[in-house]
Amino acid sequence: MINRRHIRVKVMQSVYAMQKTNDCDLIKEEKFLKYSIQKMFDLYALNLQLLVEVQKLAEKKIELSKKKILATKEDLQPNERFINNQFIKTLEQSISLVGYLELNKLNNWEISDEYVKLIFEDLQNSELYKEYMSSNEYDLNKDKQFVVDFFKEIIAPNEKLADYFEDVMISWVDDLPFVNTWVVKTLNKLSLKKPFVLGSLYKDNDDKQFVSDLFNKTMLHQHTYNDDIQEKTPNWEADRIADIDMILIKMAITEFLHFPSIPSRVTINEYIELAKDYSTEKSSYFINGILDGLSKEYLESNKMVKIGRGLM
């Protein structure tokens, strides 16, 4: 499921887009923001299904080899360890996964089957595959670990596949690292004792509402923060502060003032980390200094009110 850190990333991107295009249609941008987040679930499902499609391709190739006119002993008695991997079979047999793909018409691997072939070829040429197939020991734990490693070492780092995902939806280029981590966590939790269920995109309704609230409150109140920011940056003109830095600062202030249940220290830490990933080398130190000063000032003036224990 999506976490609040990635929700903040998606909101940051939407705020940035609106500022760059001078678009004032909050309703339209909020709809796109939610659509972009929902499409992450598509990316997640497609990555899981890719494992299934590679296994299906391997099985199809084995069946074709058996039908050769001059079939060899290896063709007639192939190593079927990969095609019998029950953890991938669990994904294939998931009503939840199959239903989601059909409902949302996600037939990407049927239309673009060259990527299935590409991944299978890379897998076959890997030491991971050779070692797995040569082992005579059938161990369920090793079977699961192979699936996890298959994704981590072959699928996740594949640049051609990443380019394909970016072509399908531009925002997926930023979503891919998060989704890859999500897939690995899912594979590690796979069980043969129960059917695989996709689960939910959001942890709960609070996280779902957090998307709309953070976006709208940042957009509606951001102009009121300029004087406070200027006081903490007396030697900086507003246009000298990087665009992303300014957006992150304003989103953090929004959390200080309009989200009483989020601890101020959590907010500061989250935006420092976002600055490290999305802005300049020194931005995290710059943002930390501003937010730390503002949080103390807001707390002393009772402008920032947090509820619950340990929320300062």
HELIX and SHEET records of a PDB file:
HELIX    1   1 ARG A    4  THR A   21  1                                  18    
HELIX    2   2 LEU A   26  LYS A   66  1                                  41    
HELIX    3   3 LYS A   73  LEU A   76  1                                   4    
HELIX    4   4 GLN A   86  GLU A   92  1                                   7    
HELIX    5   5 ILE A   95  LEU A  103  1                                   9    
HELIX    6   6 ASN A  108  ILE A  111  1                                   4    
HELIX    7   7 GLU A  114  GLN A  124  1                                  11    
HELIX    8   8 GLU A  127  SER A  134  1                                   8    
HELIX    9   9 LEU A  140  PHE A  150  1                                  11    
HELIX   10  10 PHE A  151  ILE A  155  3                                   5    
HELIX   11  11 GLU A  159  VAL A  168  1                                  10    
HELIX   12  12 TRP A  172  ASN A  188  1                                  17    
HELIX   13  13 ASN A  205  HIS A  221  1                                  17    
HELIX   14  14 GLN A  222  TYR A  225  5                                   4    
HELIX   15  15 ASN A  226  LYS A  232  1                                   7    
HELIX   16  16 ALA A  238  ARG A  240  5                                   3    
HELIX   17  17 ASP A  243  HIS A  258  1                                  16    
HELIX   18  18 SER A  264  TYR A  278  1                                  15    
HELIX   19  19 SER A  283  GLU A  300  1                                  18    
END                                                                             
